Amino acid sequence: MFGVRIRMVVHVTRFISVAIGVLSGFTVARFVDWFDLLGLSPNMAMVVLVVLGWSMGYVIGGIVGRELDVVARKAEAGLRAMTLTDLILSALGLFVGSLMALMLAWPLRAVGPFWLVAILTVGLFLLTGYVSIRIALLKRDEVAAAFPRLAGSHPQSLGEKGELFLDTSALIDGRFVELHSLGYLNRSLRVPRFVLGELQTLADSADAIKRARGRRGLDLLSRLADEQQVVRLFETDYSTINGVDDKLIELARETNGAILTVDSNLAAAARILGVEVLNVNEAATSLRPTYLPGEPLAIIVRKVGKENDQGVGYLDDGTMVVIPGAAHLVGETIETSVTSVLQTSGGRMIFAHWIPGDEVRPEQDEDAS
């Protein structure tokens, strides 16, 4: 749909530009004596100038059409972020500014030539319209306080936040669904079209792991969009920006929204640029139980660690527990004592101490009990 829209804008702009070019070539051919100037017959001069006008119109129309589409998309993003209060105040400001410009421009009719009066009139309309809209929007908070229902969900007037834009990693992860169902994500969840395109690319990948991740994200998005109406898909793109992450950051900046992700690199880049980010991994890490040094901890040794004679276990939330001297106890449950907790960007790691001779319980015995 988005590609059809771009082609339509380009086609319409090219049609108008080509028509102007052909008419201009026809007019110039009729009013200039090209035989005396270049030795061309009238018919030959008309053909040359019409073809030249058509070619220039085709090229210029394509360029102008794409630029108009970029401007239109930015205007749509800005309007999407505006509330009913902003629209009403802007319309009132523009109306008042137009009346002021009309009253100021009326006496100019007797001042000078028509072209000068026209330029001054257009300048007055632009200046008074802009100033009036800015003054009207400065009273946004007062209007929001007086008419809270009219104010809607403006983030500055009522303290609410903008929309949440999901990236590919959040859709593949899927944990945001539980957070939303529990009421912790009280914002509209939106997925731009370019994020869906990245999911489709992953689902068509030759790599089995990427293909499985992409299909998981597509299945989740399809279910949420069709059945629960939790997530809404919308059409937008930034053709001048490369990379889905950069497009997502620019979208959040323009609409005063936030990004929901599990990608730590995207979260860091967005925060540097002043964009709000909700990282599901960070939320999960902050909610994990705290283990203090000296606290007893029963753990199943799952595998041998990287260091010599080192055992590794995992808590129920996936936290890695490193136990020196426990490599020979793989598959058994042992009693340990927490020595330190290391917090990294990738998660948390616990180091525990096991003294030979402490109670050792086979895993199967623990399950049986």
Number of C-alpha atoms within 10 A of each C-alpha: 7 12 7 9 11 15 15 14 19 21 16 14 22 23 17 13 23 23 17 16 23 22 15 16 21 19 14 16 20 13 8 12 15 18 12 9 8 9 11 14 12 15 11 14 22 20 15 16 20 23 17 16 21 23 16 17 22 21 14 16 22 20 14 16 22 17 13 16 18 17 12 12 15 18 12 13 16 13 14 11 18 17 15 15 23 22 14 14 21 20 16 17 21 22 16 17 22 20 14 16 21 16 11 15 18 11 10 16 13 9 9 9 10 12 9 12 18 14 10 15 19 13 14 19 19 14 14 22 23 17 13 22 21 15 13 20 19 12 12 18 17 12 18 20 13 11 12 16 11 15 20 16 20 21 17 12 17 14 9 13 17 20 20 24 27 22 25 25 17 21 26 21 17 16 14 20 17 11 13 15 11 10 10 10 16 14 16 15 21 19 22 20 16 21 22 20 13 16 26 16 15 22 21 15 15 10 10 12 11 16 17 16 20 24 18 18 23 20 14 16 23 15 14 15 16 11 10 9 12 16 22 15 16 13 11 17 19 17 11 8 11 9 12 18 21 15 20 23 24 18 22 23 17 14 17 18 22 24 27 25 26 26 16 15 10 20 20 12 15 22 12 10 11 11 20 21 22 17 18 20 18 15 11 12 15 12 8 13 8 7 14 13 13 13 11 15 17 15 19 22 25 17 17 21 18 11 11 11 14 18 23 24 22 17 13 7 10 12 15 16 23 23 25 19 18 23 20 13 20 18 16 18 21 21 17 20 18 20 17 15 16 9 11 8 8 10 15 16 17 22 18 24 19 18 13 9 6 10 11 13 15 14 16 11 10 10 7 6 5
